Amino acid sequence: MGVTIACAVALASAAPGSARSTIRWHGCGRGLPPNLQCGQLAVPLDYRHPRGPKIRLGFDRLRAGDRRHRVGSLIVNPGGPGGAGSSVVALEAAGRHLWQPALHRRFDLIGMDPRGIGLSTPVGCSPAVFNRQASLVPRTRAQFRHLSAWARALGRSCRRRSGPLLGHVDTASVARDMEALRRALGDGKLNFLGLSYGADLGVAYAERFPRHIRTMALDGILDHALSPVTLFTDNARGYEDALTRFAAWCAQTTGCALHGQDVLAVYDQLVQQADQHPIPAPGCADRPCRRTVSGSDIQLNAYNLLLLKDPIPALGEPGWAGLAQALAQAQAGDATAFAAHLATSSRDDPFPGLAVLCLEFAPPVRRYRDLAALTLLGRVLAPHSQGFAEAWSALIGCMNWPEPVADPPHRAHVHGAPPILLVNATHDPSTPYVWAQDVRAQIPGAVLLTRDGDGHTSSWLRRSRTRNATARYLITRKPPPPNTVLPD
């Protein structure tokens, strides 16, 4: 049941550089807000062959609230990779208020789903293969062989179900898709707000179309110049730093569920206990997750709960208070919050995001000794979390991937763009602050806005001066002074 590439040809679009495509806006269907409009374009599967097979580019639109003072369209990308722009714009349309309110007033918010994701022609993989038991942290050669075979089988299942699309979900192709959408919107130059992986997408666009940009704000900077090993080491250090700061926050916060305890000792003891005797996850009796939790499950999934310090109810993110509660529940014998996810459909997370990452970074793990060396490096750099963060899952998942790297690491080459705003927190566990400084040095005229605080990205933080400054730049084109630092 693979993707039928040819079916998208009937969507009647032109390749970038030819006559501008026309978007036929329509309602987005049952269960979605009536003020939300959806559209689609056909774009080349392979931009080297613009007259060849086409795929669908899907997106939605929430029109500006203040039509009289409308600036234009603002394309938003929530990151991932694998995040659907259509989902976060739909939340805004439903009144969940993710974004700074002035953005909805002054812009048509456009949620573009990158190719392979959401409303666009999707990447598909086998849930049955993904759900086979395979430890992402093998301790022996036999476990590594099992993991390697699992990764190979997963990649092959993605190739069977996705067809040629699997080799063309790279960020450079997505940047060209974004240019096709900009042209079709007919609003002049691009306004873009990209979070996390969306920052990488923004840089890729700026390399190719620098003079087509009006404003571009990149929040949580992914540095595409990094080698896979550097990506792993910086991510490991960021996780350990955030975990240590979480423990200090808990010691000072009476509302923390672990207040009064040695939080790092609790974390270490739970990991050790779960490695010896997996902890039950009773909540998985009626959810798609594994019913027992290992120590590596706790390390890998605690990272996700650590990403956002403050709760974001619209996204169902509980923040650090939720992580503390999850650890306390695991102490009491219920580790459901750390249970490994099971896929229920061919389009589930993490399939689209993995497909993108595997075209961006060549995995440094080929043999057991490669993995053993990385494991040792993680233990040295991060004694508690041991490096089992986001980068670890990507490096392991991309072993034996059936498609070659399409957009290998390189320093950005941006010339002729207006000032691009880079935004980063000083203690971001996912995109460390050093990456933002490095990308600033790669892009002439880029302005770095620093939030002195915790958590990944700043655009969804309420009562945030950093969020307000970002919105002000997008509306007025005036960035804050270089090297501005704002409080958390």
N, C-alpha and C positions, 0 to 999 in steps of 0.2 A: 504494500500500500504506500508506494513512494509518492513524491511530489510530482505533479504533472506540469512541467515547465511551460508547455505550449498553451495551456489554458489561459495564461495571462496575456497572450498576444491580443486577444479580443478586447482588452481594456483600452486600446487606442491611445497610445502615448508616443511621443517622439523622444529620441535620445537627446541628451544635453548638447547644445550647439546647433540644433535644428530648430524648426518652428516651435513656439512655446505650446506645451500641452494645456489642455483645459480640464479643470477638476469639476466633476459633477458631484456637488455636495448633496448629502441625503441624511435622513435620520439614522441613528446608530442601532436601532432595534429595541426590542422589549428589554426592560430592566435597566436601561440606561437613561440618563436625564434627557428630557425633550429639548433642552437648550444646547445639546451636544450634536455636532454634525460630523459625519464621516465621509472620507473620500479615498480615492486610490489612483495610482498611476502605474503604468507599465514602464519598467526600466530594463536595460540590458542585463541579462545574467552575467555576461562577461564584457566589460567595457572595451576590451581589445577587439571585440566583434560586435559593434553597436547595432548591426542589422540582424544579428543572430537571435536566439531564443530570448524571450522576455520573462520577467518575474513580476509579481505584484508588490508594490510599495504601498502600505496602508497607513492611515493617519486619521486623527480627528481634530476638531477645531471647537474652541469655546470663544465666541466673539467678544470683543472688548466691551466692557460695561459702559464706558463713556465714549460713545461713538463720535461725539463732537471733537474730543481731544485725543482720538486714537492716533497712535504713533505708527502702527503697522502690525506685522505678524512677528511673533516670537516663537521659534522652534525650541522645544525643551527636550532634553534627554536625561533620564534619571540614573543612568549608569548601569552597572552590572559587571561585565556585559551580560545581556539577556533581559535587561529592564525594558518595559514597553512604555514609550512616551504616551501612548493612548490611555494607559491605565491611570497615570497621575493627572492627566488633563480631565479625565472622566471624574476623578475624585473632586477636583476643583469645581466641575460643573454641578456636582451633587451637593455643593456647599460645605465640603470638608476642609477647605481653606489651607491647603499645603503651602501655597506660595505667598509672598508678600502681596498684600491686597492691591497695591498700585499696579502690579503687573497685569492683573485681570482687568483693571479699569482701562489701562492705556494700550494694551496689546490684544490682538487675537492670539490666544494661546494655541499652539500647534503641537500635538503629540505625535511625532513621527516614530513609527516602529521600525527599527533597523531591519534590513533583510534577514530572513530566518526567524523573526520574532513577532509574536502577537498577530496583528492584522495583516502583516506582510506575509509573503509566501514562506511557510514555516520550515525550519529544520525539524526532522523527526528522528528519533532513536527508539530502540526496543526497551520498553519498561521491564520486561522479563529479564533481559540480560543485565540491565542496570541493577535490578533488585537482588541478583545473586550475591550471596554472602562473600565479601572479599574485604579483608582489613586494609584500610588505606595507610596503615602504619605497620608494615610487615617486619617481624623480628628475626626471621630465619630465611634461608635461601628458598626453602620449599614454599613459604608464605609469599615470597617475592615472585616466584614462578607462577603461583596462583593469581596474584594481582596482575602480573604482566599479561597473562592469558585473558583475564577479565577485561583489561583495558583494550586489548586487541579486538576481542569480540564486541565490545561496546562500540568502538570506532567503526568496525565493519557493519554493524547494525545501522549506524547513522548513515553510512554511505548507501546502504541498500534503500533506506526509507527516504533519504533526502535527494538522492541522485546527484547530478552535477552541482547543485546549489551548495553542497557541503564545502566545495573548494572555493566558493566565491562569497563568503560572508565576512571577508576581511574588512578592516576599518577603512582602507583606502577606497574600496567599492562603496561603502556606506557614505563616505564623504561625497562621492560623486552623486549618489542618490539624493543627498541633501541639497546639492546644487540643482538637480532636476526639480525638486520640490520648491526651492526658492523661485525658480523661473516660473513654475506653474502658478504659484500664489500671486504673482504679478504685483508685489508690494515693493519692488526695488531691492535695495541691498539687504543682506542677511542680518537678522538679530537672532542670537543663539545663546542659550543658557544650558551648559552641560555639566553634569555632576559626575565625579569619579571617572568611570570609563568614558562618560560623555566629554570629559576634558580631553582625552586622547582623540576622540572623534573631532572635537573642535580644532585641535592642532592639525590633524590630517586635512581638514577642510582649508585651514589657513595656509597650509603649504601649497595647495593647488589653486585656490581662488582668493588670494589675499585682498584683491581690489574689489571683491564683491561683498565685503563685510561692512556693515554699519557699526554694530556693536557685537562683542563676543565676551561673555563672562564664563570662566571655567572654574568650577568649585570642587576642590579635592583633586589635586593634580597627579595624574598618572604620567610618569616619565617614560616615553617609548624608547629612550636611548639606553635603557638598562639591559644588561645581560640577564638571563634567567636566574643565575646564581645570586646576582646582586638584588634582583627583585625578591628572591626568597629571604636573603639576609636582612634587608631593610624591613620587610614585612614582619619577620620574626622579632626584630628589635622593637618595632612599633607595637606589636601585640604585648610584648613583655612590659613595655613602658606603660601602656594603658591598663594592664592588669594590676601593676603596682600602684598606679594612681587610683584605680577603683578600690583597692584595699585601703588606701589612705582616706578616701572619701567615706567609706563605710565606717572607719574608726571615728570620724568626725560627725557622722549623720545618725541621729538617734532613730530616724525612720528606716534605716537600713536593716533588713531582716537578720543580718549577721553582726549587727553592732555589738561591740564588747568581745568579739572573738578575733582570733588571729586569722584573717581572711585567707592569706596566702597558704597558711598551714591547712586550713579547711579544704582549699582547692587541691593542694598536693595530696592530702589524705584521701579525698574522694577519687582522684585519678588512680592512685595506687590500689585502693579498695576495688574499684570497678575493673581494673586489669586482672586482679586475682579472682574476683567473684562479680560478674556483671550485675549491675543494679537493675531491678525491674522498672519497666516503664508502663504502668497499668493504663495510662491514658491512650496507649497505642492499640488497645482492644477495639476502639472504634475510630481510629485515625490511621492514615497511611504512613506508619513509621514502625521501626523495629521494637520488639517488646522487651529487649534488654539493652543496656548501655555499657559500653566499655570505657576504659580510661581515655583512649584516644577520641572516642565520641564526645566526651566532656570537653577535652581540649579543643577539638575542631569546632564544636557548636557553642561553647562559651564565647569564642571569638565573635560570633555573629551577634550575640546578646550584648557584647561589649562595645560594638561600633557606635552606638548612639547613647550619649550620657542622659539626655532628657527624653522622656517618652514622646512619641509621635502617634497619638491615637488614630489618626486617619490611616496610618500604615500598619496599625496593630503592633507597633514597636514599644516594648515596655520600658526601655532605658535601663540604666544601671540598677535602679530599684528592682526591676524585673529579674535581672541576673542574680542579685542577692537572694531574692525569693526562690528562684530556681535552685540555687545551691543549697539553701535551707531545706527545701523539699527533698533534694537528693540525700541530704544527711538523714532525713526521716524515712528514706527507703523508696522514694518515688522520683525517678530521674527522667520522667517523660519529656521535660523541657530540653534535654540533651540527646534525645533519641534520633537516630539517623533517619532521614527522609526516605520514603519509598515512592517511586514513580507510579502514577496511575494512568498516564497517557503518553503517547509518543512525543508530545510537545512540552512535557513538563520541564521545570527547572531540575537539573542544571544543563539540559541538553543544548539549548541555543547558546548560552554563555560559553560553555565548553568549546563548542564549535568555533566561536570567534577567537577565543584565547589560543587554541591550537594552531591557528593560522598566523598568530602574532609572535609567539615565543617558542623556539625549539626546545623541547624538554631536555635537561642535562642528565636524565636518568635513562640509561640503557641496560645496565647490568646491576646486580645486587651490590657490588662494591661502590657504585655511584650513589645509590640510595643510602648505603651505610655511612658514606662520607657526609652527605647532607644531613643525616640524622645526628651525627656527632656535632656538626656545625651548629645545628639548632639547639642542642643541649648546652653548648658552650655559650651561645649568645643569649639564650632565653631559658634559664634553669627551671622555671615553672611551666611555661607554655610549650617549651621545647621546639618552637618553630612551626607548630601544627596550626597554621593560620590559612588564610585564603590562598596564598601562593602555593602552599604545599598541595592542596587539592588539585590545583590547575596543573602543576608539574607532573603529578601522578596520573591524572586523567588523560593527559596528552601523550603518555607513553604509547608507542605503536599506532599513532594516529594515521589514518589512511591517506591523508592529504598533506602535501608539503607546506611549509611556512610560506605565506604569500606576502606578508608585510613585516619583514624582519626588523629587529631593533635598529634605530638610527637616530642621530640627533636631528632636531627639527630644523628645517630650512624655510623660514618665513620671511618674505621681503615684500614691502609695499602695503602691509596691512595697517589699519588704524590702531591706536592703543588697545591691546587686548588685556582684559582684567583677569588676573589669576588670584584665586582665593584659597587659603588653606589655614587650618588650625595648627597650632604648634605641637599638639599631642594627638594627631590623627593616627589611629592604629592601622588604617588601610592604605592611605596615601601619605606617607611621612613628610614632614615639613621640608626636609632636604630635597625632595623631588620638586617641590614648587620653586625652591631657590634655583635648582638646576635648570628647569624649564624657562624660568625668567631670564636666565643668562643666554638661552638659546634663541629667544624671540626678541628682536630689536623693538624697543618701544613698549614692551609689556610692562604692566604695573602690577606689583604684588601687594595684595591686601591681606594682612595677617590677623587672624583671630587668636588671641592668647587664651587657649583653653583646650577642652577635650572633645572627642567625638569626630565622626566622619562627615564632612561637608557642613555647610552653614546655611544653605538656602531654605531649609525647612524649620529652622529654629525660630520660635516666636520670641518677641521682645528682644531681638538681636540687632545691634547696631551694624553688624557685618552684613546681615541680610538686607537691611535698609540701604546701606551704601551700595550694594550690588544692584538693587532695583533702581536707585537713583542714576547710576551709570548707564544702565540699559535704556532708561527713558531719555536722559539728557545728553548722552555720549561723553559726559565729563567724569573721568575716573578720579578716585581720591588721590591725594599726593602720594608719590612713590614712598614705599616703606612705611605706610600707615599701619599701625598696630592698634586693634580695638579689643576691649575686654571681652571675656567669655559671655 
